[in-house]
Amino acid sequence: MNHTVSRSSGFLYTTILKPVFFAFDPESVHNLMVRFGTQLGRVRLTRWLLKSLWAYEHPSLVTQLNGVTFPNPIGLSAGFDYNGELTDVLPALGFGFHTIGTITLHPYAGNPRPRLVRLPRSQALLVNKGLKNRGARAIIANLKKRPFTIPVGISIASTNQHFANEKAQINDITTCFKLFEKSPLNHAYYELNISCPNTFGGEPFTTPSKLARLMVQMDKLKLQRPLFVKMPIDQGRAETLALLKTLARHKVQGVIFGNLTKDKANPAVHPDDRKTWLRHKGNVSGQPTRARSTQLIRLTRRQFGHRFTIIGTGGIFTAEDAREKLAAGADLLQLITGLIYKGPQVIGAINAELAEHRPRRRVTVSRVKN
């Protein structure tokens, strides 16, 4: 990565491109960027050019966790590449891993528009996509054609629909996992999303008893890849610890803190943005989730030691934000909103700064065996 080019790219993005993008509907811009990124990723020359300009590689960034080697600790969170269309271009941008989805057994066209609203004063997004995706079978068929050059994860949740009972909803989830287990895809890990608040059922598995019943059925799958659970961030200390204790009794390798915030009293949400939030459905990503996710990372590491791999996500815009979560106990990091507000060069810039503070390679063995 050329540091001068990176700084110039950041200036160009924040002063020229972002104001243009932010003048249009955010979901339309997102769809355009996905199509553009897909095309860029198909051409070897553009992949090479992007990588030479923005990606940053260093041995100290390599992290081994649960049998997976991550070239660096910065990943793309679930919620951006819904259908797995960006697997070719994301490595060129400098990501060390990325999660596709969240994917559900059956397709869902998305909640009513608007599904994305910018909250610029808070450096946040109001999200109400409701697990929009093409469904597991269609996505598997598409991914068969795409090589994975960095670790790729599959995020799975129950289809956004009404279920007759809990058993039917759990069966929907486990059937989706079975499809991916039987597929020829070479994905590296799974994420189980129990914390999306924008679905018909809300967060149905965020109580210990319901989560335990889900995990009993998940254990029976005997997954061949690590399983990380994406956690809510609005629950209190006792509630969070109860969920973690439940997960610790099952075949779960890691946890992700965390998902969107539903807290309309969150002090990190600017008053003007809070008024916008009151007019629209959805919940908030970005800087308003930063402090709470870091607190829960620290709580998990202190209470459970190295029982769980911890992935930190929420409000990562700079290397300082990244170091904060790593210092709290995160092993890996994920972002989306920081990419949108800062530009694609931010991935390499964060990695370059992290390398200066990570002189030794971090290696962690798998903590749970299936």
C-alpha positions as CSV (number, residue, x, y, z in Angstrom):
1,M,0.0,0.0,0.0
2,N,1.3,3.4,-0.9
3,H,0.6,5.7,2.0
4,T,0.5,8.9,-0.1
5,V,-2.0,7.2,-2.5
6,S,-4.0,6.1,0.5
7,R,-4.2,9.6,2.0
8,S,-5.0,11.1,-1.4
9,S,-7.7,8.5,-1.9
10,G,-9.2,9.3,1.5
11,F,-9.3,13.0,0.7
12,L,-10.9,12.3,-2.7
13,Y,-13.5,10.1,-1.2
14,T,-14.5,12.3,1.8
15,T,-14.4,15.6,0.0
16,I,-15.8,14.7,-3.5
17,L,-17.2,11.2,-3.8
18,K,-19.0,10.9,-0.5
19,P,-20.9,14.1,-0.9
20,V,-22.1,12.9,-4.3
21,F,-23.1,9.5,-3.0
22,F,-24.8,11.0,0.1
23,A,-27.0,13.1,-2.2
24,F,-28.8,10.0,-3.4
25,D,-30.8,7.2,-1.8
26,P,-28.4,5.0,0.3
27,E,-29.8,1.7,-0.8
28,S,-29.6,2.7,-4.5
29,V,-26.0,3.7,-4.0
30,H,-25.3,0.5,-2.2
31,N,-26.7,-1.6,-5.1
32,L,-24.7,0.5,-7.6
33,M,-21.5,-0.1,-5.6
34,V,-22.2,-3.9,-5.4
35,R,-22.6,-4.1,-9.1
36,F,-19.5,-1.9,-9.7
37,G,-17.5,-4.0,-7.3
38,T,-18.6,-7.2,-8.9
39,Q,-17.4,-6.0,-12.3
40,L,-14.1,-4.8,-10.9
41,G,-13.5,-8.1,-9.2
42,R,-13.9,-10.0,-12.5
43,V,-10.8,-8.3,-14.1
44,R,-7.4,-9.5,-13.0
45,L,-5.8,-6.1,-13.9
46,T,-8.2,-4.1,-11.8
47,R,-7.8,-6.5,-8.8
48,W,-4.0,-6.0,-9.0
49,L,-4.4,-2.3,-9.3
50,L,-6.7,-2.0,-6.3
51,K,-4.5,-4.3,-4.2
52,S,-1.3,-2.4,-5.1
53,L,-3.0,1.0,-4.2
54,W,-4.9,0.1,-1.0
55,A,-4.2,-3.3,0.5
56,Y,-1.6,-3.6,3.2
57,E,0.1,-6.9,4.1
58,H,2.5,-7.6,7.0
59,P,3.4,-10.9,8.8
60,S,2.4,-9.4,12.2
61,L,-1.2,-9.1,11.0
62,V,-1.6,-12.8,10.3
63,T,-3.9,-14.4,12.8
64,Q,-4.7,-18.1,13.3
65,L,-7.9,-18.9,15.0
66,N,-9.9,-22.1,15.2
67,G,-7.9,-23.7,12.4
68,V,-8.4,-20.7,10.0
69,T,-5.6,-18.4,8.9
70,F,-6.7,-14.8,8.6
71,P,-4.2,-12.6,6.6
72,N,-5.2,-9.6,8.7
73,P,-7.8,-9.0,11.4
74,I,-10.1,-6.6,9.5
75,G,-13.2,-8.2,8.0
76,L,-16.4,-7.1,6.2
77,S,-19.4,-7.7,8.4
78,A,-22.5,-9.5,7.4
79,G,-25.1,-7.0,6.1
80,F,-23.2,-5.6,3.1
81,D,-22.6,-8.5,0.7
82,Y,-26.0,-10.1,1.1
83,N,-25.7,-12.5,-1.7
84,G,-22.0,-13.2,-2.1
85,E,-21.3,-11.0,-5.1
86,L,-18.1,-9.4,-3.9
87,T,-15.8,-12.3,-3.1
88,D,-13.5,-11.4,-6.0
89,V,-12.9,-7.8,-5.2
90,L,-12.9,-7.7,-1.4
91,P,-9.4,-9.3,-1.0
92,A,-8.0,-6.6,-3.4
93,L,-9.4,-3.9,-1.0
94,G,-7.3,-5.4,1.8
95,F,-9.9,-7.3,3.8
96,G,-8.5,-10.2,5.8
97,F,-11.9,-12.1,5.7
98,H,-15.5,-11.4,4.9
99,T,-19.0,-12.7,5.8
100,I,-21.7,-13.2,3.3
101,G,-25.3,-12.7,4.2
102,T,-27.1,-12.9,6.4
103,I,-28.6,-15.8,4.4
104,T,-31.9,-17.5,5.1
105,L,-33.3,-20.8,3.8
106,H,-35.9,-19.0,1.7
107,P,-35.5,-15.7,-0.2
108,Y,-36.8,-12.5,1.2
109,A,-37.2,-9.3,-0.8
110,G,-36.6,-7.0,2.1
111,N,-38.7,-4.9,4.4
112,P,-40.7,-1.9,2.9
113,R,-38.5,1.0,1.9
114,P,-36.7,2.9,3.0
115,R,-34.4,0.2,4.2
116,L,-31.4,2.4,4.7
117,V,-31.3,5.9,6.1
118,R,-28.1,7.9,6.8
119,L,-27.6,9.5,10.2
120,P,-24.5,11.6,9.3
121,R,-24.3,13.7,12.5
122,S,-24.0,10.4,14.4
123,Q,-21.8,8.7,11.8
124,A,-24.4,6.0,11.6
125,L,-26.9,4.2,9.4
126,L,-30.5,3.4,10.2
127,V,-31.0,-0.2,8.9
128,N,-34.2,-2.0,8.2
129,K,-33.4,-4.5,5.5
130,G,-34.9,-7.4,7.4
131,L,-32.4,-10.1,6.2
132,K,-32.9,-9.3,2.5
133,N,-31.3,-12.0,0.4
134,R,-31.9,-14.5,-2.5
135,G,-32.2,-17.6,-0.3
136,A,-29.7,-20.3,0.4
137,R,-30.1,-22.4,-2.7
138,A,-29.7,-19.5,-5.1
139,I,-26.7,-18.2,-3.3
140,I,-25.0,-21.5,-3.2
141,A,-25.5,-21.9,-6.9
142,N,-23.9,-18.5,-7.5
143,L,-21.0,-19.1,-5.1
144,K,-20.0,-22.4,-6.9
145,K,-18.6,-20.2,-9.6
146,R,-16.5,-18.0,-7.3
147,P,-13.1,-18.8,-5.8
148,F,-12.4,-17.7,-2.2
149,T,-8.9,-16.2,-1.7
150,I,-9.5,-15.1,1.8
151,P,-11.5,-16.8,4.6
152,V,-15.2,-16.4,3.8
153,G,-18.0,-16.9,6.3
154,I,-21.6,-17.7,5.9
155,S,-24.0,-15.8,8.2
156,I,-27.3,-17.7,8.7
157,A,-30.6,-16.8,10.4
158,S,-34.2,-17.9,10.2
159,T,-36.2,-16.8,7.2
160,N,-38.0,-13.5,7.8
161,Q,-41.5,-14.9,8.0
162,H,-44.1,-16.0,10.5
163,F,-43.5,-19.5,11.9
164,A,-46.2,-21.8,13.4
165,N,-44.0,-22.6,16.4
166,E,-40.4,-22.5,17.7
167,K,-39.7,-26.0,16.4
168,A,-40.5,-24.9,12.8
169,Q,-38.2,-21.8,13.1
170,I,-35.3,-23.9,14.4
171,N,-35.8,-26.4,11.6
172,D,-35.7,-23.5,9.1
173,I,-32.3,-22.5,10.5
174,T,-30.8,-26.0,10.7
175,T,-32.0,-26.9,7.2
176,C,-30.1,-23.8,5.9
177,F,-26.9,-24.9,7.7
178,K,-27.3,-28.4,6.2
179,L,-27.5,-27.0,2.7
180,F,-24.2,-25.2,3.1
181,E,-22.6,-28.2,4.9
182,K,-23.5,-30.4,1.9
183,S,-22.5,-27.8,-0.7
184,P,-19.1,-27.9,-2.5
185,L,-18.2,-24.4,-1.2
186,N,-14.9,-23.9,0.5
187,H,-16.1,-21.4,3.1
188,A,-14.1,-21.1,6.3
189,Y,-16.6,-20.5,9.1
190,Y,-20.3,-19.8,10.0
191,E,-22.1,-17.1,11.8
192,L,-25.4,-17.8,13.5
193,N,-27.3,-14.5,13.6
194,I,-29.6,-14.5,16.6
195,S,-29.7,-10.8,17.0
196,C,-31.2,-9.1,13.9
197,P,-34.0,-6.8,15.4
198,N,-35.6,-6.0,12.0
199,T,-37.5,-9.2,11.4
200,F,-41.1,-10.3,12.0
201,G,-40.1,-12.3,15.1
202,G,-37.5,-9.7,16.4
203,E,-34.8,-11.6,18.3
204,P,-36.4,-14.9,19.2
205,F,-33.4,-16.6,20.6
206,T,-31.9,-14.0,22.9
207,T,-33.2,-15.6,26.1
208,P,-31.2,-18.4,27.7
209,S,-34.0,-21.0,27.5
210,K,-34.8,-20.4,23.8
211,L,-31.1,-20.1,22.9
212,A,-30.4,-23.4,24.6
213,R,-33.1,-25.2,22.6
214,L,-31.7,-23.8,19.4
215,M,-28.1,-24.8,20.3
216,V,-29.1,-28.4,21.2
217,Q,-30.3,-28.8,17.6
218,M,-27.2,-27.0,16.3
219,D,-24.9,-29.4,18.1
220,K,-26.6,-32.3,16.3
221,L,-25.4,-30.9,13.0
222,K,-21.8,-31.6,13.9
223,L,-20.6,-28.7,11.7
224,Q,-17.3,-29.1,10.0
225,R,-16.4,-25.4,10.4
226,P,-16.1,-23.0,13.3
227,L,-19.4,-21.4,14.5
228,F,-19.5,-17.8,15.7
229,V,-22.7,-16.4,17.2
230,K,-23.7,-12.8,16.5
231,M,-24.9,-11.3,19.7
232,P,-27.2,-8.4,20.6
233,I,-25.7,-5.3,22.3
234,D,-28.6,-3.8,24.1
235,Q,-29.0,-6.3,26.8
236,G,-27.6,-5.7,30.3
237,R,-24.6,-7.4,31.9
238,A,-26.5,-10.2,33.6
239,E,-28.6,-11.0,30.5
240,T,-25.4,-11.1,28.3
241,L,-23.6,-13.3,30.7
242,A,-26.6,-15.7,30.9
243,L,-26.5,-16.0,27.1
244,L,-22.7,-16.5,27.1
245,K,-23.0,-19.2,29.7
246,T,-25.5,-21.0,27.6
247,L,-23.3,-20.8,24.5
248,A,-20.3,-22.0,26.5
249,R,-22.1,-25.4,27.1
250,H,-22.4,-26.0,23.3
251,K,-20.2,-26.4,20.2
252,V,-19.7,-22.7,19.7
253,Q,-16.2,-21.4,18.9
254,G,-16.8,-17.7,19.1
255,V,-19.1,-14.7,19.6
256,I,-19.5,-11.4,17.7
257,F,-20.3,-8.2,19.5
258,G,-22.4,-7.1,18.1
259,N,-25.5,-6.2,16.1
260,L,-27.6,-3.0,15.6
261,T,-28.7,-0.9,18.6
262,K,-32.4,-0.4,19.3
263,D,-31.8,2.1,22.1
264,K,-33.4,5.4,21.0
265,A,-32.0,7.0,24.2
266,N,-28.4,6.2,23.1
267,P,-26.4,9.4,23.9
268,A,-24.2,8.8,20.8
269,V,-27.2,9.5,18.5
270,H,-27.4,13.2,17.7
271,P,-30.7,14.8,18.6
272,D,-31.4,15.7,15.0
273,D,-30.7,12.1,14.0
274,R,-32.9,10.8,16.8
275,K,-35.8,12.8,15.2
276,T,-35.1,11.1,11.9
277,W,-35.1,7.7,13.7
278,L,-38.5,8.4,15.2
279,R,-39.9,8.9,11.7
280,H,-38.5,5.6,10.3
281,K,-38.4,2.0,11.2
282,G,-35.1,0.3,11.8
283,N,-32.1,0.2,14.1
284,V,-28.7,1.8,14.2
285,S,-25.2,0.8,13.2
286,G,-21.9,2.7,13.3
287,Q,-20.6,5.0,16.0
288,P,-23.6,4.7,18.4
289,T,-22.7,1.0,18.8
290,R,-19.0,1.5,19.4
291,A,-18.9,1.9,23.2
292,R,-21.4,-0.8,24.0
293,S,-19.8,-3.4,21.8
294,T,-16.4,-2.7,23.3
295,Q,-17.8,-3.0,26.8
296,L,-19.3,-6.4,26.0
297,I,-16.0,-7.6,24.4
298,R,-14.2,-6.6,27.6
299,L,-16.9,-8.4,29.7
300,T,-16.7,-11.6,27.7
301,R,-12.9,-11.7,27.8
302,R,-12.7,-11.1,31.5
303,Q,-15.4,-13.6,32.4
304,F,-14.7,-16.4,30.0
305,G,-10.9,-16.0,29.3
306,H,-10.1,-17.7,26.0
307,R,-13.2,-19.9,25.9
308,F,-14.5,-17.9,22.9
309,T,-12.9,-16.3,19.9
310,I,-14.2,-12.7,20.0
311,I,-15.0,-10.7,16.9
312,G,-15.6,-7.0,17.5
313,T,-17.8,-4.9,15.3
314,G,-19.5,-1.6,15.8
315,G,-18.1,1.9,15.3
316,I,-14.8,1.0,13.7
317,F,-13.8,4.0,11.6
318,T,-10.1,4.5,12.4
319,A,-7.1,2.5,13.6
320,E,-7.7,4.0,17.1
321,D,-11.2,2.5,17.1
322,A,-9.7,-0.9,16.0
323,R,-7.0,-0.8,18.7
324,E,-9.7,0.0,21.4
325,K,-11.5,-3.2,20.6
326,L,-8.4,-5.3,20.3
327,A,-7.2,-4.0,23.7
328,A,-10.6,-4.9,25.2
329,G,-10.1,-8.5,24.1
330,A,-11.2,-8.9,20.5
331,D,-9.3,-11.3,18.3
332,L,-10.7,-10.1,15.0
333,L,-12.7,-7.0,13.8
334,Q,-15.5,-6.4,11.3
335,L,-16.9,-3.2,9.9
336,I,-19.4,-1.8,7.3
337,T,-20.4,1.7,8.3
338,G,-16.8,2.9,8.7
339,L,-16.2,1.8,5.1
340,I,-19.2,3.8,3.9
341,Y,-18.2,7.0,5.8
342,K,-14.4,6.8,5.3
343,G,-14.0,5.1,1.9
344,P,-12.4,1.8,0.8
345,Q,-8.8,2.9,1.5
346,V,-9.6,2.8,5.2
347,I,-9.0,-1.0,5.4
348,G,-5.4,-0.8,4.4
349,A,-4.9,2.4,6.4
350,I,-6.1,0.6,9.6
351,N,-4.0,-2.5,8.9
352,A,-0.9,-0.4,8.3
353,E,-1.3,1.4,11.7
354,L,-2.1,-1.9,13.5
355,A,1.0,-3.5,12.1
356,E,3.1,-0.9,13.9
357,H,1.5,-2.0,17.2
358,R,1.4,-5.8,16.6
359,P,5.1,-6.8,16.4
360,R,4.3,-10.5,17.1
361,R,2.0,-12.8,15.2
362,R,-1.1,-13.7,17.2
363,V,-1.9,-17.4,17.2
364,T,-4.9,-18.9,19.0
365,V,-5.8,-22.6,18.8
366,S,-9.3,-24.0,18.4
367,R,-11.1,-24.0,21.8
368,V,-13.9,-26.4,21.0
369,K,-13.9,-29.5,18.9
370,N,-16.9,-30.8,17.1
